Amino acid sequence: MASKGSFLPYYLPYRTQTGQGISSKSQANTLLQEAQKLITAGAIGVALTYSANYGQTKSLDATYRSGGCNPKVVGIN
């Protein structure tokens, strides 16, 4: 278990080994399962960060500036 305030790198695949896309819902469930493992192991909490590309950032900004909350961001690395 990492100490308080640590960053833990975690690779979350967005495609299967055969190239099939993995749904955002499936990816979210994977993240929630991993967070639960950390909490069960004694973490006081779990925070996630998301690194958006430029196009995604523009979509996020436009949505939030207009009062929206679902930018429907899509894309891959």
N, C-alpha and C positions, 0 to 999 in steps of 0.2 A: 504494500500500500504506500502510495506517495505521501509525502509530508504535506501539511497544510499550505495552501497557496501554490501548489505545483501545477505545471502544465504536463499533460500526458498526451503525446502524439497518438492519434488513432486514425488508421486508414479505413475509410468507408467506401467500398466499391460502389460504383454507379452502373457497372456492367458486369455480367457473368463472364466466365472464362470463354464462353462461346460467342460473346459480343451482344447478347440480349440485354436490353436495358432493365435495370432494377427500379421498380416504382418508388416514388417519393414516400409513399405510405410504408412500404417495406423497409426503406432506409430509416425512416423515423422510428419504426418499431425496433430496429437493430440498435439505434442510438439509445432508446429508452431502456432496452435490456442491458446494455453496457453500463448505463448510469445506475441502474438498480444494483448491478454487481458491485459497483464502487461504493454505493451507500451501504449495502449489506456488509462489505468488507471494512466499514468504519469511516468512510468519508463523511464530513459534516454537510456536504452538499456537492452538487455538480453543476457546472456552467458550461455551455456550449458556445463556440464561436463559429461564424460562417464567413467565408471569404468569397465575396462576389466578384465576378469579372466586370469590366466597364459597362457592358450592355445591361447586365443585371442591376448594377448600381443605379444606372439611369432609370430603369423601371421602378426600382424600390423608391428612389427619391420622388419621382413623379407621383406615384401612388400615395405616399405618405403626405406629400405637400398638398394634395387635393383632398385630404381627409380620409382616404381609403385605408384599408388594412390588409388587402390581399392582392399583392402585385402579380401573382401568377407567374413567378420567375421560373424560367426553364433554361436548360442548357447543360453543357458538360465542360469539364476542365479543358 
